[in-house]
């Protein structure tokens, strides 16, 4: 006869009560800022930051502008 192992215990704890999760699907407001964290090579970071500074825009503005160009190019 094969033994069946007991279920493994997790450290997650008990799930929240249904009354605690009724309003957890709201979206952030359009103006709310969220972190966008990813790593890039140091040389790319220097070049990106320098380009933004030379042209008087923030790195966020440069990223947004580049993303808009990619979306237009790819027809998104």
N, CA, C and O of each residue as an XYZ file, in Angstrom:
304
protein
N       0.842     -1.175      0.000
C       0.000      0.000      0.000
C       0.894      1.247      0.000
O       1.894      1.278      0.717
N       0.553      2.277     -0.793
C       1.333      3.503     -0.904
C       0.890      4.499      0.156
O      -0.301      4.748      0.342
N       1.869      5.060      0.844
C       1.537      6.080      1.839
C       1.343      7.425      1.148
O       2.084      7.774      0.229
N       0.369      8.155      1.586
C       0.115      9.498      1.062
C       0.646     10.493      2.088
O       0.275     10.458      3.262
N       1.510     11.368      1.628
C       2.102     12.354      2.528
C       1.054     13.380      2.937
O       0.179     13.718      2.140
N       1.129     13.874      4.157
C       0.185     14.919      4.577
C       0.455     16.200      3.800
O       1.572     16.412      3.328
N      -0.549     17.053      3.661
C      -0.341     18.304      2.916
C       0.716     19.162      3.603
O       0.805     19.206      4.830
N       1.513     19.841      2.786
C       2.545     20.709      3.347
C       1.908     21.987      3.872
O       0.970     22.523      3.282
N       2.417     22.442      4.948
C       1.913     23.668      5.564
C       2.632     24.867      4.945
O       3.821     24.800      4.635
N       1.907     25.944      4.774
C       2.503     27.175      4.263
C       2.518     28.210      5.367
O       1.859     28.045      6.394
N       3.253     29.252      5.161
C       3.332     30.333      6.141
C       2.441     31.499      5.761
O       2.585     32.597      6.299
N       1.542     31.272      4.859
C       0.691     32.358      4.379
C      -0.365     32.777      5.389
O      -0.836     33.913      5.345
N      -0.736     31.914      6.271
C      -1.781     32.239      7.229
C      -3.154     32.026      6.630
O      -3.288     31.499      5.526
N      -4.145     32.429      7.348
C      -5.512     32.237      6.873
C      -5.884     33.340      5.895
O      -5.391     34.462      6.008
N      -6.738     33.035      4.946
C      -7.152     34.060      3.993
C      -8.020     35.113      4.688
O      -8.620     34.831      5.725
N      -8.092     36.326      4.124
C      -8.922     37.368      4.724
C     -10.400     37.020      4.607
O     -10.813     36.264      3.727
N     -11.168     37.578      5.498
C     -12.615     37.374      5.466
C     -13.185     38.064      4.219
O     -12.647     39.083      3.784
N     -14.264     37.525      3.641
C     -14.862     38.155      2.451
C     -15.187     39.633      2.642
O     -15.096     40.412      1.693
N     -15.562     40.025      3.846
C     -15.897     41.437      4.085
C     -14.668     42.340      3.982
O     -14.808     43.544      3.765
N     -13.476     41.783      4.133
C     -12.251     42.573      4.059
C     -11.772     42.809      2.633
O     -10.919     43.669      2.414
N     -12.292     42.077      1.667
C     -11.797     42.181      0.299
C     -12.857     42.669     -0.686
O     -12.698     42.496     -1.894
N     -13.902     43.257     -0.206
C     -14.963     43.725     -1.088
C     -14.521     44.861     -1.989
O     -14.999     44.971     -3.118
N     -13.617     45.707     -1.516
C     -13.228     46.884     -2.287
C     -11.748     46.836     -2.669
O     -11.045     47.839     -2.542
N     -11.271     45.688     -3.133
C      -9.852     45.585     -3.456
C      -9.561     45.581     -4.953
O      -8.441     45.275     -5.363
N     -10.541     45.913     -5.763
C     -10.345     45.888     -7.206
C     -10.332     47.283     -7.834
O     -10.445     47.409     -9.054
N     -10.196     48.328     -7.017
C     -10.190     49.679     -7.574
C      -8.887     49.933     -8.320
O      -7.842     49.382     -7.973
N      -8.959     50.758     -9.328
C      -7.772     51.111    -10.099
C      -7.204     52.423     -9.566
O      -7.916     53.237     -8.979
N      -5.917     52.604     -9.783
C      -5.281     53.854     -9.390
C      -5.816     54.977    -10.255
O      -6.232     54.758    -11.392
N      -5.802     56.167     -9.710
C      -6.199     57.343    -10.479
C      -5.183     57.579    -11.583
O      -4.031     57.160    -11.469
N      -5.598     58.239    -12.638
C      -4.734     58.461    -13.800
C      -3.461     59.225    -13.421
O      -2.408     58.976    -14.008
N      -3.530     60.134    -12.469
C      -2.375     60.940    -12.095
C      -1.482     60.300    -11.052
O      -0.397     60.809    -10.771
N      -1.926     59.179    -10.467
C      -1.110     58.517     -9.453
C       0.157     57.958    -10.080
O       0.132     57.428    -11.191
N       1.257     58.081     -9.362
C       2.528     57.563     -9.858
C       2.808     56.209     -9.208
O       2.597     56.021     -8.010
N       3.281     55.283    -10.016
C       3.650     53.953     -9.552
C       5.111     53.719     -9.918
O       5.557     54.168    -10.974
N       5.861     53.027     -9.070
C       7.254     52.759     -9.410
C       7.360     51.761    -10.559
O       6.575     50.818    -10.656
N       8.327     51.981    -11.410
C       8.620     51.079    -12.514
C      10.081     50.706    -12.358
O      10.969     51.436    -12.798
N      10.324     49.579    -11.736
C      11.698     49.223    -11.381
C      12.238     48.115    -12.268
O      11.671     47.025    -12.353
N      13.343     48.421    -12.922
C      14.052     47.418    -13.696
C      15.498     47.857    -13.793
O      15.814     49.036    -13.633
N      16.358     46.919    -14.050
C      17.795     47.207    -14.113
C      18.246     47.314    -15.561
O      17.786     46.577    -16.433
N      19.149     48.242    -15.792
C      19.753     48.434    -17.110
C      21.266     48.496    -16.914
O      21.733     48.784    -15.812
N      22.028     48.234    -17.959
C      23.486     48.347    -17.840
C      23.902     49.779    -17.475
O      23.248     50.743    -17.875
N      24.983     49.904    -16.723
C      25.450     51.211    -16.249
C      25.693     52.179    -17.396
O      25.349     53.356    -17.288
N      26.279     51.710    -18.490
C      26.560     52.593    -19.629
C      25.267     53.123    -20.243
O      25.194     54.297    -20.608
N      24.240     52.269    -20.362
C      22.949     52.717    -20.888
C      22.355     53.769    -19.967
O      21.820     54.773    -20.436
N      22.443     53.548    -18.657
C      21.896     54.507    -17.687
C      22.578     55.861    -17.828
O      21.912     56.896    -17.841
N      23.922     55.856    -17.937
C      24.655     57.122    -18.106
C      24.233     57.844    -19.379
O      24.003     59.053    -19.374
N      24.135     57.085    -20.474
C      23.760     57.683    -21.757
C      22.332     58.222    -21.718
O      22.068     59.319    -22.210
N      21.418     57.460    -21.138
C      20.013     57.870    -21.044
C      19.876     59.132    -20.195
O      19.185     60.078    -20.572
N      20.550     59.126    -19.039
C      20.480     60.273    -18.132
C      21.107     61.522    -18.764
O      20.566     62.622    -18.649
N      22.240     61.341    -19.424
C      22.908     62.471    -20.079
C      22.036     63.027    -21.201
O      21.913     64.243    -21.342
N      21.438     62.159    -21.991
C      20.580     62.601    -23.089
C      19.400     63.419    -22.540
O      19.061     64.470    -23.083
N      18.788     62.932    -21.472
C      17.668     63.659    -20.864
C      18.128     65.034    -20.370
O      17.445     66.036    -20.584
N      19.282     65.077    -19.711
C      19.789     66.343    -19.172
C      20.140     67.329    -20.288
O      19.813     68.513    -20.195
N      20.797     66.851    -21.330
C      21.182     67.721    -22.448
C      19.952     68.342    -23.098
O      19.979     69.503    -23.504
N      18.884     67.575    -23.196
C      17.668     68.048    -23.851
C      16.665     68.674    -22.886
O      15.568     69.055    -23.294
N      17.032     68.782    -21.617
C      16.206     69.477    -20.633
C      14.897     68.779    -20.294
O      13.898     69.436    -19.998
N      14.899     67.462    -20.335
C      13.696     66.702    -19.958
C      14.078     65.730    -18.854
O      15.249     65.392    -18.680
N      13.080     65.292    -18.118
C      13.352     64.301    -17.084
C      13.509     62.929    -17.731
O      13.105     62.716    -18.874
N      14.093     62.019    -16.993
C      14.226     60.655    -17.491
C      12.849     60.025    -17.698
O      12.661     59.227    -18.617
N      11.900     60.375    -16.858
C      10.534     59.851    -17.006
C       9.913     60.375    -18.295
O       9.282     59.618    -19.033
N      10.087     61.664    -18.569
C       9.549     62.228    -19.815
C      10.169     61.563    -21.038
O       9.476     61.269    -22.013
N      11.480     61.329    -20.980
C      12.168     60.678    -22.094
C      11.653     59.254    -22.290
O      11.442     58.822    -23.423
N      11.452     58.537    -21.214
C      10.914     57.180    -21.299
C       9.502     57.184    -21.886
O       9.179     56.374    -22.754
N       8.671     58.098    -21.407
C       7.295     58.194    -21.936
C       7.293     58.519    -23.429
O       6.555     57.913    -24.206
N       8.127     59.479    -23.818
C       8.192     59.867    -25.228
C       8.650     58.695    -26.091
O       8.081     58.437    -27.152
N       9.670     57.996    -25.636
C      10.147     56.831    -26.375
C       9.092     55.746    -26.467
O       8.939     55.117    -27.514
N       8.365     55.520    -25.388
C       7.316     54.506    -25.391
C       6.209     54.881    -26.373
O       5.699     54.021    -27.091
N       5.837     56.155    -26.407
C       4.809     56.610    -27.363
C       5.275     56.392    -28.798
O       4.488     55.979    -29.650
N       6.549     56.665    -29.070
C       7.081     56.450    -30.424
C       7.034     54.973    -30.806
O       6.678     54.633    -31.935
N       7.385     54.111    -29.886
C       7.345     52.660    -30.156
C       5.923     52.214    -30.429
O       5.683     51.437    -31.353
N       4.973     52.699    -29.632
C       3.573     52.304    -29.840
C       3.084     52.743    -31.218
O       2.393     51.984    -31.897
N       3.436     53.967    -31.640
C       3.017     54.447    -32.972
C       3.674     53.629    -34.073
O       3.033     53.282    -35.065
N       4.939     53.327    -33.896
C       5.677     52.563    -34.900
C       5.090     51.158    -35.068
O       5.010     50.642    -36.183
N       4.687     50.556    -33.974
C       4.155     49.187    -34.018
C       2.651     49.133    -34.208
O       2.068     48.051    -34.271
N       2.023     50.296    -34.300
C       0.582     50.348    -34.534
C      -0.255     49.913    -33.349
O      -1.305     49.292    -33.522
N       0.190     50.227    -32.167
C      -0.547     49.846    -30.956
C      -1.471     50.961    -30.503
O      -2.169     50.816    -29.500
